[in-house]
Amino acid sequence: MSIFAYLLLTIALEGAALAILMRKVSLFPQAVLALANCFTWPLLQVLWRNVGINIWLLEFSVAVVEGLILLLLLQPGKKHAWAYAFTVNAVSLGVGILLHGLPAP
């Protein structure tokens, strides 16, 4: 699978998880999350593959950044923004682990 396909898979998985968590499918939250992924996902890939930063630390950092973006743009409430961000990232990381195995620490 190409690297672009993995980005699209991440956006689809996290978008589906967000829709389930929010209990509705809305275009604006999906677009916000997709754009957040377009910023954080390539950065994570470069830092993980080329710099060698621990994937677990990177995933935590991505969840924090996406949580801030959701908090600022969607204003779902502090608890919900963090729950959404960490849950959707856990889903995409979990699928990545299923597809490719556990990343080395």
N, C-alpha and C positions, 0 to 999 in steps of 0.2 A: 504494500500500500504506500502511496506517496505521502510525503510530509503534509501536503495540503489536505489530503483526505483525512489525516488524523486531526487536523484542526477542525474540519467540518464535522467529524464524528464527535469531537469534544463539545462543539457548539450545540449539536443535536442532543447529546446526552444531558448536558447541563440545562439546556432549554426545557427538555422533557421533565427533568427533576424539579426545576423551578415551577413549572406549570402544576405539577402534582402538589408541591408544597404550598403554592398559593391558592390551590383549588380552583384555578381558572386559567384559561389560555388568553393572554392579552398581548397584543403586538408590542406595546411600548416596553414592558419588562423584558420580553424576549430580545428585543433589539438592543436594549441597554446591556444585557448580559452578553450578547453576541459581540458587541463592540468592545466590551471589557475583555473578552477572550481574545479578540484580535490584537489587543495591546499586551496582555499578560502572557499568553501562550507562546508567541515567538520569543519573547524575552526569557521565559523559563527554558525553552529549548536551547537557546544559545548559552545561557549560564550553566545548564546541566551538561550539555554535550561538549562544549568547548572550554569552559572554565573549570568544570568538575565540582561545582557546588552540590552539596547533598540534596537529593531529590525531595526528601521529607521537609527540609528547611524551605526549599523553594515552593513546594505545594502549600505549606503554611503561609508563606509570604504572599502567594497568589490569592489565597482565600482572604487574607487581610485586605489586600488591595481591592479585590472584587467586593468585599463587604463594605468598604468605604464608598465605592462607586454606587452600590445599591442603596446605601444609607443616604447619600447625597442626592441621587437622582430619583429614586423611587419613594423615599421616605416611608418605608413600611414599619418603622419603629426599630429601635436599636436591637432588641432581642431577635426580631424576625430577620433583619438584615444579616446579622452574624450567623444565625441558624441557616438561612438560605445559602450564604456564601460557603460556609464550611460543609454543608450537606452536598451541594451540587459538585463541589470539588472532590469530595470523598467518593461520590458516584463515578466521576470520570477517572479518578485515580484507580478505583477498584476495577473498572473495566480495563484500564491499561494494564493492571497487574494480571488480570485474567488472560489478556491477549499475549502479553510478553513476559510474564513472570515477575517475581519480586525484584525491584531494582536493588542493586548493591548499595549498602550503606556508605 
